[in-house]
Amino acid sequence: MTSSEAEQGRVARPEERLEKAVRAAEQALIEFEIAVETFRVEVENFSRLHERKLGPLYLRIEELDALIAEAKAARTGDPEDIRLAEEARARVLPIPGVEELLNGWMDGHGLFPEAAAMLTDQAVRPPQRVRPSEEARRLYRELARKAHPDLAQEETERQRREEFITRVNAAYALGDVQLLGELAEEWAAGPVLAEPEPSPADELYARLEWLTQRKELLTMVAKELEDGAIAGMLRLAPDDPDGLLDEVAARLRTDIEERERELAGLRAQE
């Protein structure tokens, strides 16, 4: 009897097809998680760059809107104009006490870049890349596929992988190719675990159910990212997001100039 004939004559275990389905679902989920995490980092980095480049311009526009509204209210004395002026001013007023409490050095995200530069005697660092480099993306994908916690069967191994992947995600968010390379070497030198024994059918069903729930959660996360304003901007210029920010900044500067002219005209009438 040939090997193919023996294979055809072999009786498949009842849970064999389920095991294959679970393995396929695990691999599909890992690829989906990689895609979502890549997109999340891209959106987060672009959001930071957006805030640093455009934030001061938006603040200037809000300040000018408040000044214009106040000038109109002072000229007309109309209660509605006064109300609009108060609302415009409220939008640009800082939260009471925050500046005094933090003394202009930090906010909820940590030290201001200028403050960090003063303390370390270094130049202010420019915003990080909108995207990690291709090499960083390649290393991240490889590590995620090899070390993903969903590939573990034992709880201790799952915990080890979760801790490792947390470090991988942090390095990837920074686009740190060197650190990702070091993590790849660390993983390659780690323990080689024996293949787990086939799980009972009930455990396989439970595993498949968990994978389904995890995919649903990731789908919700991906949708929230895609529906956000930052992702919308990225879709407008996926190959040149920096150029898009420069275009928006140019339009905002034009808006600022128009408001400054309007404010100067109002003040000239006083």
Protein Blocks (a to p, Z undefined) as FASTA:
>chain_A
ZZklmmmmpccdfklmmmmmmmmmmmmmmmmmmmmmmmmmmmmmmmmmmmmmmmmmmmmm
mmmmmmmmmmmmmmnopaklmmmmmmmmmmmpccehklmmnnomacfkoccfklmmmmno
pacdddddfbdcfklmmmmmmmmmmmgmklpmbfklmmmmmmmmmmmmmmmmnopaklmm
mmmmmmmmmccddddddddfklmmmmmmmmmmmmmmmmmmmmmmmmpmklmmmmmmmmlm
mlmmmmmmmmmmmmmmmmmmmmmmmmmmZZ
